[in-house]
Amino acid sequence: MNKTIILNSVRFGIKKSWLLILVAFLFEMNSSKAQIKIVQIGNSITKTIDTTYSYRYNLWKKLIDDGLNFDFVGTQNLGHSYINGGDPGWPDYLGQPFDRDHEGHYGWKARHILAGHPQVPSEDSLSAWLQTYVPDIALVHLGHNDLKEYGSTHTTVINRTYNRLRQVVDTLRQYHPNIIILFAKIIPTRYYYYNGTDSIYTNQWIRIPLLNDRIEDLPSDRYDPNSPIWIVDQYTGFDTITDLVIDGIHPNELGEEKMAQIFFDAIKMSLLGAGIWTGATSDDWNTKSNWSLNLKPTRGISVIIPPIANYWPQYSGSLELGVVCNSITMTGNSELSVIGDLIIGQNQTLSSNGLNVINVEGDWINHGTFNTGSSNVNFIGTSNSEISAVGSMGGGQVTITSGGYSSDTSEGRYVNIACYEPFMLISAKVKADGGKNRNFYWAFSDGTVQEQVNVYVPDGESRVTLNFDITTGVDHRLGVSTHDCDLYYSTNSIPPEDFQIGNVGAVTGSYLGENNYYYYDLEFLCPESFYDLTVSKSNKSLSTNCDLNVLGNLTIKSESFFTNGEDNTIDVTGDVLLEADATGMASYLDNGTTNVNGTTSVQQYITSERWHYVSPPVSGATINTYYDIYLKKWNEPDSTWTYLVEPVTIPMNVTQGYGVWATDMYTGTTTVTYTGTLNTGDKSPTLSYTPAVTHLSKGFNLIGNPYPCALDWNSNWSMTDMSGWMVVYDNGVYRGQHTDGTDYNGKTDGIIPSTQGWWVRALNAGASLTIPASERLHNTQTFYKDTDDTNYPMVRLESEINGHTDEAAVIFHPECTPGFDWYYDLSKFNNIDEAPNLYTIAAGDNYAVNFYEEEYLDVVIPVGFRTGEEGLYSVTASNISNFNEETSVYLEDIKTGTVTNLTETPKYEFTYDPLDDEYRFNLHFKESWYGIEDQDQYAGNINIYSAKDFVYIVTPEMESGDVYIFDVLGQEIESKRISESNLTKIRITSGIAYYLVKFQSDKFLVTKKVFIR
């Protein structure tokens, strides 16, 4: 890969317009500064032989052309003396003589640079040279001669050389803590034969790439945010045939030009303090060709993302500023995507200088500084994420009086803290004398304890988790109750008075007095700030772990979840928008406090030409929300609807449900927008129950979800004198869920979506219901998951027409009766005519779910069916469960007389006409369809049984005979002639008792004792 990338070339990967701005910015910045001192450290490749100019000469000319105010420094000013006494005759350039100063030393190794060469004592060592000048930038190209060692393993030589190069870095920083170090991966040499045998030069040729691999570790190994190390790749792209003189070691004119250009580009970028993203080939952060100089940033190198690029950078994994790179500056409309966590390390900065977009798939963790600019931080992906602004602050001990801690007091140790804003103190580092339990506390200045925690602390240094909620005040105490454990931080630094804890507080002293400080290391949560914040997750949640300031707008996209953590505050300067579309709705769950200066809007997606049950998720909404959409409310006293039209300022009540219908004539499928204040806290809807009325809808109330997130209907809800059912209207069909988990018509969970209206039933005038905020949750599922049915004996009948499914359920429960059970039974809601309507009948009422008494043998339950058009339809037993093994469930078609054993054949087909009687079927529960007590009585498929006050006689087709019914005294109370019918019903009105039924024909005589209820 070619490293000689020219700044004003298209090969650099940045548009020329941006390059001109960048170069102008560099020139202005450099020209306005004091002179920059540059030292070049190395061996003969730096020094040069007197037959070549060295890369230093070409670099000097490039810096002059650039207008940089610079000065080469060093104790050396010649090349190596072969012919011309070390002077190759450097020509003047633009009227200026060549600046010859350098620290290139012919034949020297790194250890000689550090300690001086014993054979050249006059040239001294690096530490001595640095006392005569203090460079701002060091160009280091060193290591070739160290590799010319014969008799040692490659690993030994590489490790020894690398350790000495580390010492070069340490020595440079000793005299200039802010020096910029451009450390070169050294150029290659040719494979070389010396005196006809494998020589030290052979080893050098092999070891160069091994050393270069280790040199890449220097930025992280010797990390210092104040003194960045740039790895300058002089190795890749350097040709050992075309770029070296005949000795195969030193660069020729072409090689010197390559080295000069690479060092020039590195100086320019280092002065800018950043690696520049070019995006020349892809969006991959880790691809070198996407970066200026083909240098991927490392620890110690800051990054600039310019306003124009072919691709915007994407980092896969955790992008930690201070580890992957130093600070990041985004300009113009640039973008950055992190497919993982974005971590801003201590003393690091992420800065937005434009309308930037920062996409984050994982967590946002800020230990440093985020300059928001006008950026949009967009949380993306399919995993949960968290926003956390965690600070940590270490300090030292300041002791005016000598002797450190003045006494070995028994009352324990504490530090005084002034708190400007409330924050959470997560942990503190401690040093203990012996392992045991200690009590840590947070107290007022008079010692009144506000919070405390007792934890085991091991001997020595450790970190203690506190999680104290710190309140504002000028003189609080953070302490430990025993004298053998100190708040501790091992450092030699001395903090100023009022040592700051981020921007939320300061350590102002200790128990020894104002000017005596413990060593301390505190970790705390502080508010995080964004400009625009967008949540674009797919059915996953972004949550806060700190207070949050949104200086612009907060947007939650459809199908995205946002959770404000417990007791956290979100302040939004601009607007809040929760979006909705055909895929779903946004969801916001606020466990703290949300303050919005602008407008709060919640969208709802309404499909046309069908009814929806809706409810406002905000307070302050009016019926104008549904302008040009039919809107109506339910009246429980007379079981009617009232349309709401004018005035449009009529308020929509929180917790009330409404019916809406968008017509293609006006709006078609549309999105409506609620505006107002988001609802939080428990809510109690107003319920209606009218004792005097007798209609079947008595006590039914249409209420609504008042929150911008879903609710879970379950047994945790507080209700008095209420049915346990909730019913929603879904695409023309009613579906329900009971608080005990029983489901109806496919509503297999208790999820009530945001802005959803639903039915509940009050049982008397004192009925009440509290909608608990504790049961809020995120959920945007279109299809509900299957759940286990109840353990009680049950049967579900199902019918499907035109894609609509309806069901009727019968459940035998020990707490229920054959009559209406208010808490358990669910009355039938009528579906649209295009859908089936299937229900059971009891005491003149229709039921979607009919809870019955525990005994099910010989029970007969009427079943109704209705739909809008004639045709061939079916009823299917979708679930028959928890009956004893001998019991079968039979479906009797009253119109045709057909009896089907649903236990064996679950599906029954039949023809239907809308003029048919809706009471179409009977369900029978029997151990045998024939029900014969004495098998000797069985003859010709004759079956006699009873259900409530009816006697049923089932005979073969075309079989005629007479039926006689006697009471227990033998008196005949009923008789009837049966002619060619296979099912006969006879009602007994003589009361509850046992009766004897006799059927007699020319062929058969069958008797059966039955019980009439």
N, C-alpha and C positions, 0 to 999 in steps of 0.2 A: 504494500500500500504506500503510495507516494506521499511523503510528508511535506513536500515543498509546495504548500498551498499559499497562493498570493491573495492578499486581502481583497483586491479589487477585481478578482477573477470570478467568473460564474462558478468555477470549480469549488469555491468556498461554500456554496450552497445557500447564500443569502442574496436577496435581490440587491442590485447596485444602488437603488435609492436608499435602502437602509444602510448599505455600506458607507455611502457618502456621509450620512448622518452620524454613523458610528465613528468614522475617521475624524470628522470635524469635532465631534465630542471629545475624542481622545486628544486631539491636538490642543483644543481649548483647555482641557483639564491639565494636560502636561505642561503647557506653556505658562499656565497660571501658577504652577507650583515652583518650589525651589529646585535647584539643580539636583538631578537624580544620579547618585553614585553607583556605578556598576563594577563589580569585581568578577573576573573570569579566572576560575581555579581549575587547574588540571596539570597535565604533564606536557610532553613535547607536541601533542596534537593541538594543545592550546598555545604553547610557546611558539611553535613552528620551527622548521629548519630554514636556513637562510636562502634556500632556493625557491621557496613559496611564500606567499603573503600571510597565510593563516586565515581561518574564518573570521578572526577578529577584525581584519581590515574591511572585509565586505560588510560585516555587521555595522561597523562604524559609519560607513557610507549610507547604509539604509536608515540609520537613526538620524543622520544629518538631513537626509531627504524628508524624513517624517517631521522634522522640526522639533524633536524632543530636546529638552534642555538637560543634557547628561554629561557625565565625566567618567571615563574609564579610570579605575584606581588599581594600584598594586605596586609591589616593590620591584617588579621586573619591567624592562622596556625594550628588550631585544629578543630576536629569535635565537635558535641554537647556532653556534658558530661552526660552520663548515668551510665556507669560501669567503664570505664578505664580513666576517667578524660578527655574525648574527644579525646583520642588517640587510634584508633583501631589497632595500631601496624602495620603501613605500611612497608612492606618489601623493602629492597634495590633492585635495578634493575640494572644489568650490572655494579655492583660496585658503583652505585650512590644512595644516599639517596633521598627519595621522597621530591620534592619541594612543601611544604605545603601551601605556601602563597595564599590567596584568599580573596574575599569579600562576603562570604556566611554568613548570619546572621539569626540565628534560630528565627522563628516566626515573622520576620520583614516584613512589608509591603513596597510598593514602596515609600510612604510618609516618612517612617522611613529612608529609604536609602537616600532620598533627604535632610531630615532635622535633622537626628539623632533620636535615640529612647530615649524618656524622662526617661525611666527606666534603660537605659544603657548609661549614658552620656560619659563613657570612650571610647566608640567606635565611637563617633562623626558621621560625615555624608560624603556623596560622595565628595562634593567639598573640604572638608578638607583632605580626603584620597588622592585625586588626586594631592594635593600639595606636597606629599611625594614621588610620583612616577608618571611617564607619560606613560601610556600603549599605545602600538601600535594597539593591538586588544582587544576588550571587548567582552566576552561571557556573555550574559544577559539571565538568566532564572528566571523570576520574575513575581509575580502576584497572586500566589495561595492564600496567606494570605489576600490579598485585597478583595478577593471574598467571604470571610467568614464573611459576614455582614448580620445580620438578621433585617428585618423590612423595608428595602429599596427595591425598584423595581429592577429587573435585569438591566433595561436600565440605571438607575441612577448609579448603582454600576459599570457597564461596562464603562460608559462614564468617571466617576471619575478616575477609575483605568487607563484607556487609556491615559487620560491627564497627569497623573503622570509619565507614562512610556515615554511619549514624553519629559517630563522635564529631565528624566534620559539621553536621547539622547543629549539634549541641553547642559547638564552639562558636559558630556563626551567631547563634541566638544569644550567646552570653554577652556579646558586645552590642547587639542590635536586636532587642526582643521582637521588633516588628519587621524584620528583614523578610523579603520575598526570595524564596530559594527555588531556582529553576534547575532541577537536578536531571541530568541527561542519562538516558539509556545509551551506553557508549556505542560508537560505530563498530561495525564488524572488521575483522582483518582477514587476509587471505590465508588459506592453509599453507604452511611454510615449512620447508626443509632447511635445517641449519647444520652445516658441516656434513651433509649427506645422511643424517639420521633424524629420527623423530626428536624434536627438540622442545624446549620450553615454549616456543612459538606455536607448536602444535597444540599444546595444552591451552594456551591463551585463546586460540581460535575456537576450541570446543567450549571453553568456560564462559565466554562472553554472553551468549544468550541465557545461561544459567544465572549469571550475576544480574543481568537485566530483569529477569523475572523477580528477583529479590528486591531490586531497586523500586519496583512498582509498589512494594509494601511500605515504603518510607512515609507517604502522606498519612497513613493511619497509624503506623508504628511510632512516628514522631509528631503526632497531631498537636497543633497549637493554633487556635482560631486567629491569633494575632500575628502569626508568622506562617503563611501558607506555603506548602511545598507543591510545586508543579512538576509532574514527570514529563520531561521533554523527550520525545522518542526520536533520537538520532540514529537508531539502528534500522528500523523498518524502512525499506525503500533505498537504503544506501547500498550501492553496487560495488562489490569488491574488485571487479574487473575494470569498470569505467571510472570509478570515483577515487582510486588510490594511486599513489606514485608507485614506482617500481618495487619499493621495499615491501609493499603489501600491507603497510601499517598506517602511514600518514596520508591524509587526503591531498589530492591534487586540486587544481583550480575548480573543477566541476564539483568535487566533494566539498571544498571549502564554501562554495556558493550555497550548496544544499544546507550545510550546517548553519551558515549565517542566516539564511532565510527562516529556518525553523526556530532558531534562537530569537530572531527579530519578531516573528509572530507571537512567540511565547511572552516576550517582554511586553508587547502591546496588550495581549490578553491579561497578563498578570497585573499590569497597571490599571486596567479596567476592573480588576478584582473579580473576574468571573470567567467561566467557560461559556462560550456563546453557542446556543443551540442553532443548528442550521437546518435540520430536517431534510437533508439533501436526498436521502435514499429511502427512509421509512419513518414510522412513528416510534420505533424502538429506542428507548433511552440508552440501552446498553450497546448499541451499534456505534462504533467509533466514527464512522463516516458521517454520522449525523451531528458531529460536533466540530467546532472550529479547531484547526490544527490536527484533526482526527484524534483529539485527546478527550476521551470520556472523563467527566469530572470525577474526582476522588475526594476523600475527606481532606478538608483544608482548602478546597477550590470552590468559590462561589459560582453561581450560574445566572446567566441572563437569557431569558426567552424573548426574542425580538418580536416586533409587530408583524413581520412577514416571514413565512417559512413554507416550504413545500408540504411538510407534515408537522403536526404539533406533537410534542413528546408524550409518550405513554410509558409509565414505569410499572412493571409487574412485581408485586411484593411490597414490603414495607419501605416507603421512602422516608428515611430519617435524616433530617437536616442536621449536620454535625457528624454523620457517619457515612452516608452515601456521597454527600457533598456538603458544602457550607450553605450559606444563605442563598435564596432564590429571589431574583427580581424579574417580574413579568411586566412587559411594556405593551403599549398599543392595545390590540384586541387579541393578544396571544392566549393560548389555552394550554392546560396541563392536566393529564389524566393519571391517576394513581389507582391501579388495580390491586388494592391492599390498603394498609394503614398509611396515613400521612402524619408524620411525627415531626414537630418543630422542636429541635433539641435546645437545651439551655444555651443562652447567648447567641442563638441563631435567629434569623429573620426571614419570613416569607413576605415579600412586598408586592403589591399590585400598584402599577402606575398607569392603569388604563381600565378599559371595560373588559377585564380578563375573565376567563371561565376556568375554574378549578374543579375537575370532576374527581370525586373520591368514592371508592367502592367500600372501603373499610372504615376504621375509626379515624377520628380527627383528634389528635393529642397534641396540645400546645404547651410546651415547657418554656418557650421563648417568646417571640413577638410576631404577630400577624398584622401587617399594615394593610387594611382592607382595600384602600382605594375605592374604586367603583366596581369591584369584582363581584362575580356570582359564584358562590361555592355551591356545587351541585352534587348531592349524594346520590349515587347510582348503584345498580347491581341487584343481586338476588340474595343478599345476606344482610343481617342486621348490623347496624353501625351505631357508634356512640360519639358524642362530642364531649371532650374533656379538656379543660384548661388547668393543668396541674403545674404549680410552681414549686420550686425547691430553693431554699436559701440557706447557705452555710455562712458561718461567721467565726471569728476568733475571740480570744479573751483579751480585754483591755484592763490592765491593772495599774492604777496610778501608784498605790502603795505597794511596796515590794513584798514578795513572799506569796504571791498568788492568792489562793483562798485563805482568808484571814483566820478562820477557825473551823474546827470540825464539829459543826452544829448538828444537833439531833433533829431539828425541825424540818430538815430536808432542803432541797435546792429548788430554786425557781428563777425564771427570767421575767422581767416586766415587758409587756407588749402593749403598744398603742394600736388600736384597731380603727381604721378610717371607714371601712366598709365591712359588712358581715362576710365571713368566708368560712370554709371548712378546713380545719387543721387535720390533715390525714394522718401524719405520722411524725415521729421525732427520733433522731438517732441518740442512743444513750451509751454510757460506759458504766458497767456495774462491777462492784467488788463482790464476787460470789453470786451464784445463781439462786434466786428465790422469787416469790411474788412481791411485786411493788404496786403501790397505788399512785396513779398519775391523775392530775386534776387540772381543771380550768376554773379560776376563781377571780372575784373582784379584788380590788386593791386592799380591802380590809380582811381578805382571807375567806370570804363567803364562797363556798364551792358551788359552781354552776353545773359542771359535769365532771365525772370521774370514771376511771376504768381500772380494774385490778387485773394485772397480767403477770405471768411468769417471765422473768428477765434472766437470761443466762449470764454467766460470767463473761466479762470483757465487753466488746463493742457489739451492738445489735440495733435493730430498728423496731420501735414499738408502734403498733397501730392504735390511733387515738379516735379519729373521726369526731372531733369536738366541733360543735357549731359555735363559732366565735362571734360575739356580738360587739357592736361599736362601743368604744370607751377608750379613755386615755391611759389607764393604768391597770391593766389586767395582769394576772399571773398565770404562767404555765409552769407547773412544777411537779416534783416527785416527792413523796412524803418521807422518804428515808435518806439519810445523809451518805449512804454507801452507793448511790447511783446518781450520776450526773448526766444532764443533757450535754451531749458531747459531739464534737466534730473535730477530727484530727486535721489541723491545718496550721500553717505558720502565718497565715494572713492576719492582719489586724484591721478590724472593721472600723469605720467611723462611728461616732455617736449617732443614735437613731438609725441603726442599720436597717435598710428597707426590706420588707417582705413584699416583693412585687410592688403593686400600687395599692395594696389593701391595708398595710400596716407597717410597723417598725418595732424592732427590739430596742428598748430604751435603757435597759440596765438589768441588774440581777439582784439577788438577795444581799450581795455584798455592797450595793450602792449603785448610783447612777452610772458611774464610769467603770464599773467592773462587770465584765460579760463572761458568761459561760462560753465555752465552745459549743456550737449548736448546729444542727442540720435539720431543718423543718421542711415538710412537704405539705402543700396546701392547695386547695381548689379556689380558683378565682374566676370572675366572669370572662366569657369569651365574646368577641365581637365579630360580626360579619357585616358586609354591606348587603348584597342580595343573597338570600339563602333559598335554595330549591331542593326539594325532596323528590327524587325521580326513581324510587325503588319499586320493585315488582313484588307486591304482597309481602314486603318486609319493612322493618321499622328502623327509623333513625330516632335515637333518644338522647336526651341531654343528661349530663352528669355534673352540670354546673349552671349558674345563671348565664343568660344569653342576651346579648344586645344585637338586634338586627337593625342596622342603620338605614337600610333601604326597604325592600319588600320581602315577604316570606310567601313562597309558593309551594303548595303540596300537590303534586301531580296525581291524576287518577290512578287508582290501585296502589298508591303509596301511603305508608304509615309514618306518622310523626308522634313521638311520645315526649312530653315534657316531664322530666323526672320529678319525684316527690320533693316538694318544698322549693323547687327551682322557679325562678322568675324569668320570663321572656318578655323583653321590651322591644316592640316593633315601631320604628319611627314612621315607616311607610304603610303599605297596605298588606293585608293577608288574603290569600286566595286559595281555596280548596277546590280543585278542578274535578269535573266528572265528564265521562263520555260513555260510549257503548261498552267499553271494557270494564267499567266500574267507577267507584268514587274514591276521592281522597279521604283519609281518616286521620283525625287529630285527637289524641287522648291527653288531656291536660291534668296532671297530678299536682300542679303547682299554681302559678299565677301567670296570666298572659295579659299584657297591656298593649293596646294598639292605638297609635295616634291617628292613623289613616282609617281606611274602610276595610271592614272584614266581610268577605264574600264567600258563600258556600254554594257551589253549583250542584244541580240535580238533573239527571238525564231522563227525559220523558219520551217514551215511544208513543206514537200516535194511534188513534182509533182503538183505545182500550182504557179501562179504568185503572187508576193507581191510587193506593192509599198512602198519603204523605203526611209529614209533620215538620214544622220549622225547627232547625237546629240552632237558631239564634233567637234572641229576644229583640223585639222591635220590628219584626217583619209584618208586612201588610198583605192584603189579598192582591195588591198590584203585582206581586211576584208572579201571579198566574194570569197576567193580562192576556186576553185573547185565548184563554184556556178555560174550559168549564170547571167550576170549583163549587163543591157542595159540602155541607156538614150534616151529621146524623143527629136526629132527635129521638132520644130513647122513649119519652112519654107516649108518643103516638106512632113510633116506628116509621118515621118519614124522613125525607131528605129536604134540605133547604138550600137552594142555589144562592151563592154569594156573588153579587155583580157590582153594586154601587152602594156607597162611595168606595173608591179604590183604597181609601185610607183605613178601611175596617181592619183592625189588627188580627193577625193570626196568633192564636193563643198557644203558648208553650205547653207541651204534653197533649195537645188536642190533635186528633187525626182528622184528615179531610180526604174527600174523593176528588180526583182531577181527571180530566179527559181532554187530551190534545187532539184536535181534529185536523185532517188534511186540508180542510177548507181554509183554515187560518194559519196555523203554525207548522203543522206536520210534526214529525219527530223533532224535538227541540231540547235545548238546555236552558233551564231557568236558574236564576241566581238569587239566593237569599242574602240580604245585607242586614247587619245588626251586630249584636254582641254575642259571642259564643257562650252557650250555656254550660255551667259547671255545677257541681254539688248535687245532692239528692233533690228529686222533684216529685211532687204529689199531684196527680191529675184530679180534676173535679169529676166525680162519678155520679151518675143519675140512676135512680131506681124508683119506679112509680108503682106503688102497691096496688092501686085500683085497676090497672090495665090488665088485660088477659091475653094480649097478643103473644105470639111465640117468641118475639124479640125482646121481651121484657127483661130489663137489666143489662142488655148489651150496650157497651160503650165503645166508641171508636177513639182510641187514644194514640199517642205517637212518641217516637224516640226523640227526646229533646237535645241529643248530643251530636256532635260532628264525627261520631264513631259508632260502632255497633254496640249492642247490648246482648247479654246472655240471660235468657229467661230460665230460671231454675228455682230450687227450693230456698235460696238465700233471700229472695224478695220478701219484703214485709207486706202482708196483705191480711185483711180482716173481712170475713163474710164475702169471699170471692171464689169463683170457680178457678180451678187450677189451670185452665186452658188459656193459651194465647193463639190467635188465628190470624194469619196473613193472607193476603190476596196475591196470587202469583200467576200472572199471565192467564187470567180468566178462571182460575181454580183456587179454592181455599185449601190451605194447609195449616196444620196446627201442631203444637207441642205442649204437653202437660208438664207441670213442675216436677213430677215424679219420673220424667224421662219418656213417658209414653208418647209416641208420635202418631200423627195422622196425615195421610195423603202425601207421604214423602218428606214431610218436615222433620227430618231425623236429628235436628239439633235445635237449641233454643235461641239461635242467632237472630237478632232483630237488627237489620241494617240501619245505617244512618239515614235520617229523613223518612223512615218507614212508619206508616200508620198501621195499627193492628187492633183486633177485637179482644176485649175482655168482658166478663159478665159479673155484675154485682148481684148479690143474693138477697140483700135487703137494703133499707134506707141508710143503715149505718156502715155500709161497705166502704173500705178505704184501701188504697194501694200506694206504696212508695217506690218510685223508680230509683234504685240505688246506684250512685255513681261508682261504687266499688265493683259493679258488674259490667262496667264498660270494657271494651276490648277492641282490637283491630280484627276486622274480617271483611273481605270483599268477595267471598266465594259465590259464584253463580250457581254451582251445583253442590248439594250438601252431601256430606259423607254418611255412609251407612253406620247405624249403631245397633246394639243388641236390643231386641224387644224385651218387654216385661216377662217375668217368669210365671205369670198367671196363665191359665188356659185361655187361648184366644184364637180367633179366626179373622182374617182380613179378606174382604172381597174387593176386587178391583175391576174397573172397566176403562177402556181407552177408546176415545173417538177423536178424530181430527188432530191427533197429537196431544190431546188433553187427557189426563188421567184423573179419575176420581175413585175414592174408596170408602167403604163402610167397615167399621171394626166392631167386634163384640168381644168383651173381655170379662171373664168370670172372676170376681174379686170378693174376698170374704167380708169386706166392709160395705158392700153395695147391695142394692135391692132391685127387684124387677121394675120398680118405678123410677122416677127421675132423681138422680143423685147429683145435687148441685155442684159439688166440688169436682166430681169425676166425669160426669156425662158431658158430651159436647153436642150441642144442638146442630142441626144441619144448616149450612149456609148454601144458598142456591148458586150454582155456577152458571156461566153463560150458556145459551141454548146450543152452541156448537160443541159443548163439552157434555160428558155424561154426568148425571146426578144419581148417585147411588147412596142409599141410606137405610137404616133400620127404623121400625115403627114400634112405639110403645105408648100406651095411654093417649093415643091421638097425636103425639108429637113425633117429629122426625129427628133422627140422631145420626151424626157423623161417626161418633164413637159412643157405644152403648155399653156402660159397665153394668154387669148383671150379678145376681147373687152367686155364691160359690158353687151351688149344685147345678150341674149342667145336663145330667142325663134326662132324656125325654122332654127337654125344653124345645119349644117351637118359637122362633122369632121371625116376625114378618119383615120382609125386605121390599123397599120401593125402588123403582127405576124410572127415570125420565130423561129424554133428550129432545132436540128440536125437530129431527127428521126421521121418517121411517127408514128401516134398513135392517141388515143382518148385523147383530151385535153379539157381544160375549161378556160373560162374567167369569172371572178367574179367582180362585182361592190362592192369593199370593203368599199367605202364611197360615198354616194350621199347626199350632204348637202347644205343648204342655198338657195335652189330654192323656188319659190312660190308654194303654195299647189297644184295648178292646173297643174304644169309642171311635165312631166314624161320624163325619159331618155330611149331611145330605142337603142338596138344594132341590126344592120342589118348585117347579114352574106351574103356578096356579092356572094359567091360561091353557096350557097344553096337557097338564097332568103328568109331565115328565119328571122323574126323580133321578138325580145324578149323585153318585157317591163322590163328593169332592176330595175325600181322602185318597181315593184311587185315581180319579180323573178330575184334576183341578179346574179344567176349563169347560164351560158350558156355553154353546151358541144358541141363539134364538132370534126370531124375527120380531120386530117391534113397529108399532104404529103409534104416533102421538095421541091417538084417540083411545088407546088402551088404558085400562085402570092402572094407576101408578103402583098400587099394591100388587106386585107381580109374582113375588117369590115368598117361600118359607124356608127358613133354615131349621134343620132338625139335628139333634145331637143324641145318638143312640149307640148302644153297644152292638146292636144288630138292627138292620133295617126292619127285620120282621118282628123283633121284640117278643118272641114267644117264650113264656116262662117254662112251659112244659113242652118238650120237643114232640111228645106224643100228640099234642094238639095241633102241630103244624100240618097243614094240608093245602096243596095247590097254591102255594105262594100267597096265603092269606095273612095279613098283618093287622093287628089291632093295637092302638096305643092312644095316649091322651096327651094334651098340652093345654094347661090352664083350664078353661071351662069347655073345651072341645074334645070330642072323641073322633079319632081318625080310623077309618077302615080302608085298607088297601087291598084290592082284589085284582085278579088277572083280568085283562081286557075281555069283553064279551061274556063276563061271568055275572049272572043275575042271582039274587037271593034276598033274604029278609034279615034285618037287623033288629034285635030285641035288647033293651037295656033295663036291668033290674037293680033296685037298691039293695041294701044289705038285708032287708026284711023279706026280699024275694018279690016285692011288688014291681010290676012292670010300669016304668015311667015314660018310656019312649019306644017307638018302633018306626021302621022305615023300610020301604022297598028299594033295593038297589038294582038298577037295570043298566048293564053294559057300561059301567063306570069303574075306573080303577082307583079312584080316591073319593071317599065320601066323608064329609064333616057333619057332625051332629052336635049342636050346642046343648049343654045340660044346665038347666037353671034351678035345679033342686038343692043346690048348696054344695059345700065342701064335704066330700065323703068318698068312700070306695064304692064302685059300681061294678056289676057283672055285665059284660057285653057278649052277646051270642050272635054269630052269623050262621045262617042255615040256607043251603041251596040243595039242588038235586044231587050234587056230588059231595058236598063238604058240610061238616058241622064243626065250628071252631068257637071256643069261648076264651075270654080273657078278662082278668080283673084289672081295673084301671083306677087311678085316683084323680079326682076333679078338684082343682084348686079354687 
